[in-house]
Amino acid sequence: MPRSKGGKSAAQESRHRDRMGALGLRPIQVWVPDVRSAAFRREAHRQSLAVARSARVHEDQTFIDAASEWQDA
């Protein structure tokens, strides 16, 4: 029996989709940036430099630190 990309047969995938649908769920597709691409790395570097060179770098870092500590609590 042919297998899909995830390694499941078409029949297994169909049953899985039917079960999930019966639970009131529906599939969606989400596109996210490719963090492996050179363009992503360049843009991330550009943005990090902009933040590091900001006149408000200390206030921004204080906010990030406070938000991080709040998540840990």
N, CA, C and O atoms as CSV, one atom per row, in Angstrom:
chain,resi,resn,atom,element,x,y,z
A,1,MET,N,N,0.851,-1.180,0.000
A,1,MET,CA,C,0.000,0.000,0.000
A,1,MET,C,C,0.896,1.243,0.000
A,1,MET,O,O,1.883,1.279,0.736
A,2,PRO,N,N,0.577,2.259,-0.806
A,2,PRO,CA,C,1.409,3.463,-0.858
A,2,PRO,C,C,1.394,4.207,0.472
A,2,PRO,O,O,0.388,4.228,1.181
A,3,ARG,N,N,2.507,4.803,0.785
A,3,ARG,CA,C,2.623,5.553,2.035
A,3,ARG,C,C,2.690,7.041,1.734
A,3,ARG,O,O,3.205,7.458,0.696
A,4,SER,N,N,2.159,7.842,2.665
A,4,SER,CA,C,2.238,9.298,2.543
A,4,SER,C,C,3.579,9.763,3.102
A,4,SER,O,O,4.369,8.954,3.588
A,5,LYS,N,N,3.833,11.068,3.032
A,5,LYS,CA,C,5.094,11.628,3.529
A,5,LYS,C,C,5.360,11.276,4.986
A,5,LYS,O,O,6.509,11.038,5.357
A,6,GLY,N,N,4.339,11.239,5.806
A,6,GLY,CA,C,4.512,10.967,7.227
A,6,GLY,C,C,4.731,9.501,7.546
A,6,GLY,O,O,4.880,9.149,8.716
A,7,GLY,N,N,4.755,8.639,6.548
A,7,GLY,CA,C,4.993,7.234,6.780
A,7,GLY,C,C,3.713,6.428,6.949
A,7,GLY,O,O,3.787,5.205,7.064
A,8,LYS,N,N,2.552,7.055,6.969
A,8,LYS,CA,C,1.289,6.352,7.112
A,8,LYS,C,C,0.755,5.977,5.736
A,8,LYS,O,O,0.994,6.678,4.752
A,9,SER,N,N,0.035,4.871,5.680
A,9,SER,CA,C,-0.621,4.517,4.435
A,9,SER,C,C,-1.773,5.489,4.205
A,9,SER,O,O,-2.202,6.184,5.127
A,10,ALA,N,N,-2.264,5.533,2.988
A,10,ALA,CA,C,-3.378,6.429,2.672
A,10,ALA,C,C,-4.600,6.068,3.513
A,10,ALA,O,O,-5.337,6.953,3.948
A,11,ALA,N,N,-4.818,4.769,3.745
A,11,ALA,CA,C,-5.976,4.338,4.538
A,11,ALA,C,C,-5.815,4.767,5.996
A,11,ALA,O,O,-6.776,5.221,6.617
A,12,GLN,N,N,-4.610,4.627,6.543
A,12,GLN,CA,C,-4.370,5.056,7.930
A,12,GLN,C,C,-4.572,6.557,8.065
A,12,GLN,O,O,-5.175,7.030,9.028
A,13,GLU,N,N,-4.066,7.292,7.100
A,13,GLU,CA,C,-4.215,8.752,7.137
A,13,GLU,C,C,-5.684,9.144,7.061
A,13,GLU,O,O,-6.126,10.053,7.764
A,14,SER,N,N,-6.431,8.468,6.218
A,14,SER,CA,C,-7.857,8.754,6.085
A,14,SER,C,C,-8.595,8.480,7.393
A,14,SER,O,O,-9.434,9.279,7.810
A,15,ARG,N,N,-8.288,7.350,8.046
A,15,ARG,CA,C,-8.927,7.035,9.329
A,15,ARG,C,C,-8.555,8.070,10.391
A,15,ARG,O,O,-9.397,8.487,11.187
A,16,HIS,N,N,-7.295,8.475,10.392
A,16,HIS,CA,C,-6.855,9.500,11.342
A,16,HIS,C,C,-7.620,10.798,11.127
A,16,HIS,O,O,-8.090,11.411,12.085
A,17,ARG,N,N,-7.747,11.215,9.884
A,17,ARG,CA,C,-8.471,12.454,9.581
A,17,ARG,C,C,-9.941,12.325,10.000
A,17,ARG,O,O,-10.529,13.276,10.516
A,18,ASP,N,N,-10.527,11.148,9.774
A,18,ASP,CA,C,-11.925,10.931,10.175
A,18,ASP,C,C,-12.074,11.019,11.691
A,18,ASP,O,O,-13.019,11.633,12.186
A,19,ARG,N,N,-11.134,10.399,12.443
A,19,ARG,CA,C,-11.193,10.459,13.912
A,19,ARG,C,C,-11.062,11.896,14.402
A,19,ARG,O,O,-11.811,12.332,15.277
A,20,MET,N,N,-10.116,12.624,13.839
A,20,MET,CA,C,-9.915,14.005,14.275
A,20,MET,C,C,-11.138,14.859,13.935
A,20,MET,O,O,-11.546,15.705,14.731
A,21,GLY,N,N,-11.713,14.642,12.770
A,21,GLY,CA,C,-12.926,15.367,12.393
A,21,GLY,C,C,-14.076,15.073,13.335
A,21,GLY,O,O,-14.855,15.966,13.668
A,22,ALA,N,N,-14.187,13.809,13.772
A,22,ALA,CA,C,-15.244,13.422,14.706
A,22,ALA,C,C,-15.070,14.119,16.050
A,22,ALA,O,O,-16.041,14.301,16.785
A,23,LEU,N,N,-13.849,14.507,16.374
A,23,LEU,CA,C,-13.586,15.245,17.608
A,23,LEU,C,C,-13.845,16.746,17.452
A,23,LEU,O,O,-13.644,17.520,18.388
A,24,GLY,N,N,-14.292,17.141,16.264
A,24,GLY,CA,C,-14.583,18.549,16.026
A,24,GLY,C,C,-13.375,19.350,15.585
A,24,GLY,O,O,-13.392,20.580,15.636
A,25,LEU,N,N,-12.320,18.662,15.149
A,25,LEU,CA,C,-11.097,19.335,14.715
A,25,LEU,C,C,-11.021,19.359,13.193
A,25,LEU,O,O,-11.617,18.522,12.517
A,26,ARG,N,N,-10.295,20.311,12.676
A,26,ARG,CA,C,-10.082,20.373,11.234
A,26,ARG,C,C,-8.615,20.669,10.965
A,26,ARG,O,O,-7.960,21.343,11.760
A,27,PRO,N,N,-8.100,20.173,9.855
A,27,PRO,CA,C,-6.687,20.407,9.554
A,27,PRO,C,C,-6.469,21.819,9.014
A,27,PRO,O,O,-7.321,22.383,8.328
A,28,ILE,N,N,-5.321,22.360,9.341
A,28,ILE,CA,C,-4.911,23.635,8.750
A,28,ILE,C,C,-3.452,23.503,8.331
A,28,ILE,O,O,-2.739,22.615,8.798
A,29,GLN,N,N,-3.025,24.380,7.461
A,29,GLN,CA,C,-1.627,24.404,7.043
A,29,GLN,C,C,-1.049,25.749,7.469
A,29,GLN,O,O,-1.655,26.795,7.234
A,30,VAL,N,N,0.110,25.718,8.087
A,30,VAL,CA,C,0.743,26.931,8.579
A,30,VAL,C,C,2.116,27.050,7.942
A,30,VAL,O,O,2.916,26.117,8.012
A,31,TRP,N,N,2.394,28.177,7.327
A,31,TRP,CA,C,3.697,28.445,6.735
A,31,TRP,C,C,4.485,29.321,7.686
A,31,TRP,O,O,3.985,30.345,8.151
A,32,VAL,N,N,5.688,28.934,7.970
A,32,VAL,CA,C,6.549,29.676,8.883
A,32,VAL,C,C,7.864,29.996,8.183
A,32,VAL,O,O,8.221,29.328,7.213
A,33,PRO,N,N,8.590,31.006,8.658
A,33,PRO,CA,C,9.884,31.324,8.036
A,33,PRO,C,C,10.833,30.138,8.112
A,33,PRO,O,O,10.841,29.399,9.097
A,34,ASP,N,N,11.620,29.964,7.082
A,34,ASP,CA,C,12.624,28.904,7.045
A,34,ASP,C,C,13.869,29.418,7.756
A,34,ASP,O,O,14.662,30.163,7.180
A,35,VAL,N,N,14.033,29.013,9.008
A,35,VAL,CA,C,15.140,29.521,9.809
A,35,VAL,C,C,16.496,29.003,9.327
A,35,VAL,O,O,17.537,29.449,9.810
A,36,ARG,N,N,16.487,28.065,8.378
A,36,ARG,CA,C,17.744,27.544,7.828
A,36,ARG,C,C,18.261,28.380,6.663
A,36,ARG,O,O,19.397,28.196,6.227
A,37,SER,N,N,17.441,29.296,6.157
A,37,SER,CA,C,17.829,30.051,4.962
A,37,SER,C,C,18.797,31.187,5.285
A,37,SER,O,O,18.771,31.763,6.373
A,38,ALA,N,N,19.636,31.487,4.324
A,38,ALA,CA,C,20.589,32.599,4.472
A,38,ALA,C,C,19.844,33.926,4.622
A,38,ALA,O,O,20.272,34.797,5.379
A,39,ALA,N,N,18.742,34.079,3.909
A,39,ALA,CA,C,17.974,35.325,3.991
A,39,ALA,C,C,17.426,35.525,5.406
A,39,ALA,O,O,17.421,36.645,5.916
A,40,PHE,N,N,16.967,34.448,6.037
A,40,PHE,CA,C,16.470,34.557,7.408
A,40,PHE,C,C,17.600,34.952,8.344
A,40,PHE,O,O,17.427,35.829,9.189
A,41,ARG,N,N,18.755,34.312,8.201
A,41,ARG,CA,C,19.891,34.641,9.070
A,41,ARG,C,C,20.309,36.097,8.910
A,41,ARG,O,O,20.594,36.773,9.898
A,42,ARG,N,N,20.346,36.583,7.672
A,42,ARG,CA,C,20.721,37.992,7.441
A,42,ARG,C,C,19.735,38.939,8.113
A,42,ARG,O,O,20.132,39.907,8.761
A,43,GLU,N,N,18.445,38.651,7.952
A,43,GLU,CA,C,17.428,39.536,8.532
A,43,GLU,C,C,17.452,39.475,10.059
A,43,GLU,O,O,17.301,40.508,10.710
A,44,ALA,N,N,17.638,38.295,10.644
A,44,ALA,CA,C,17.725,38.171,12.097
A,44,ALA,C,C,18.929,38.951,12.622
A,44,ALA,O,O,18.845,39.617,13.654
A,45,HIS,N,N,20.039,38.862,11.908
A,45,HIS,CA,C,21.246,39.586,12.312
A,45,HIS,C,C,21.018,41.096,12.211
A,45,HIS,O,O,21.409,41.847,13.104
A,46,ARG,N,N,20.389,41.534,11.127
A,46,ARG,CA,C,20.095,42.961,10.943
A,46,ARG,C,C,19.230,43.469,12.091
A,46,ARG,O,O,19.492,44.536,12.645
A,47,GLN,N,N,18.209,42.713,12.444
A,47,GLN,CA,C,17.316,43.142,13.516
A,47,GLN,C,C,18.010,43.128,14.874
A,47,GLN,O,O,17.781,44.017,15.693
A,48,SER,N,N,18.849,42.138,15.118
A,48,SER,CA,C,19.545,42.101,16.409
A,48,SER,C,C,20.517,43.264,16.549
A,48,SER,O,O,20.683,43.811,17.640
A,49,LEU,N,N,21.163,43.644,15.444
A,49,LEU,CA,C,22.046,44.811,15.493
A,49,LEU,C,C,21.255,46.085,15.753
A,49,LEU,O,O,21.698,46.954,16.504
A,50,ALA,N,N,20.084,46.196,15.131
A,50,ALA,CA,C,19.241,47.385,15.333
A,50,ALA,C,C,18.841,47.501,16.803
A,50,ALA,O,O,18.853,48.597,17.364
A,51,VAL,N,N,18.491,46.391,17.419
A,51,VAL,CA,C,18.117,46.412,18.843
A,51,VAL,C,C,19.329,46.767,19.693
A,51,VAL,O,O,19.231,47.594,20.600
A,52,ALA,N,N,20.470,46.147,19.405
A,52,ALA,CA,C,21.684,46.382,20.200
A,52,ALA,C,C,22.151,47.829,20.115
A,52,ALA,O,O,22.742,48.354,21.059
A,53,ARG,N,N,21.886,48.472,18.982
A,53,ARG,CA,C,22.339,49.858,18.786
A,53,ARG,C,C,21.294,50.889,19.198
A,53,ARG,O,O,21.532,52.093,19.095
A,54,SER,N,N,20.148,50.425,19.661
A,54,SER,CA,C,19.064,51.320,20.027
A,54,SER,C,C,19.446,52.162,21.237
A,54,SER,O,O,20.175,51.710,22.120
A,55,ALA,N,N,18.951,53.376,21.264
A,55,ALA,CA,C,19.174,54.254,22.412
A,55,ALA,C,C,18.436,53.726,23.644
A,55,ALA,O,O,18.751,54.103,24.773
A,56,ARG,N,N,17.453,52.853,23.420
A,56,ARG,CA,C,16.652,52.311,24.531
A,56,ARG,C,C,17.010,50.864,24.837
A,56,ARG,O,O,16.200,50.138,25.413
A,57,VAL,N,N,18.201,50.436,24.464
A,57,VAL,CA,C,18.575,49.032,24.622
A,57,VAL,C,C,18.440,48.553,26.062
A,57,VAL,O,O,17.997,47.427,26.289
A,58,HIS,N,N,18.806,49.370,27.031
A,58,HIS,CA,C,18.743,48.950,28.434
A,58,HIS,C,C,17.293,48.819,28.915
A,58,HIS,O,O,16.954,47.867,29.618
A,59,GLU,N,N,16.444,49.772,28.538
A,59,GLU,CA,C,15.033,49.682,28.909
A,59,GLU,C,C,14.388,48.469,28.247
A,59,GLU,O,O,13.599,47.758,28.870
A,60,ASP,N,N,14.725,48.240,26.991
A,60,ASP,CA,C,14.168,47.079,26.283
A,60,ASP,C,C,14.595,45.780,26.948
A,60,ASP,O,O,13.774,44.879,27.121
A,61,GLN,N,N,15.867,45.664,27.325
A,61,GLN,CA,C,16.352,44.440,27.961
A,61,GLN,C,C,15.730,44.249,29.333
A,61,GLN,O,O,15.440,43.122,29.734
A,62,THR,N,N,15.523,45.346,30.059
A,62,THR,CA,C,14.871,45.265,31.365
A,62,THR,C,C,13.461,44.711,31.220
A,62,THR,O,O,13.026,43.880,32.017
A,63,PHE,N,N,12.749,45.176,30.196
A,63,PHE,CA,C,11.397,44.676,29.937
A,63,PHE,C,C,11.433,43.184,29.607
A,63,PHE,O,O,10.631,42.416,30.138
A,64,ILE,N,N,12.341,42.772,28.745
A,64,ILE,CA,C,12.447,41.358,28.354
A,64,ILE,C,C,12.782,40.499,29.565
A,64,ILE,O,O,12.206,39.426,29.746
A,65,ASP,N,N,13.711,40.966,30.395
A,65,ASP,CA,C,14.075,40.227,31.595
A,65,ASP,C,C,12.873,40.081,32.532
A,65,ASP,O,O,12.641,39.007,33.087
A,66,ALA,N,N,12.117,41.159,32.703
A,66,ALA,CA,C,10.952,41.119,33.587
A,66,ALA,C,C,9.893,40.148,33.041
A,66,ALA,O,O,9.286,39.389,33.797
A,67,ALA,N,N,9.687,40.183,31.758
A,67,ALA,CA,C,8.707,39.268,31.146
A,67,ALA,C,C,9.175,37.822,31.272
A,67,ALA,O,O,8.363,36.923,31.488
A,68,SER,N,N,10.456,37.597,31.140
A,68,SER,CA,C,11.007,36.236,31.273
A,68,SER,C,C,10.854,35.738,32.689
A,68,SER,O,O,10.509,34.574,32.895
A,69,GLU,N,N,11.100,36.580,33.667
A,69,GLU,CA,C,10.968,36.193,35.068
A,69,GLU,C,C,9.513,35.909,35.395
A,69,GLU,O,O,9.225,35.006,36.181
A,70,TRP,N,N,8.584,36.666,34.806
A,70,TRP,CA,C,7.166,36.455,35.046
A,70,TRP,C,C,6.774,35.067,34.557
A,70,TRP,O,O,5.991,34.386,35.220
A,71,GLN,N,N,7.292,34.633,33.421
A,71,GLN,CA,C,6.971,33.316,32.878
A,71,GLN,C,C,7.497,32.206,33.771
A,71,GLN,O,O,6.883,31.144,33.864
A,72,ASP,N,N,8.625,32.437,34.429
A,72,ASP,CA,C,9.217,31.424,35.293
A,72,ASP,C,C,8.469,31.258,36.625
A,72,ASP,O,O,8.577,30.223,37.283
A,73,ALA,N,N,7.716,32.285,37.005
A,73,ALA,CA,C,7.033,32.270,38.311
A,73,ALA,C,C,5.883,31.305,38.365
A,73,ALA,O,O,5.223,31.189,39.397
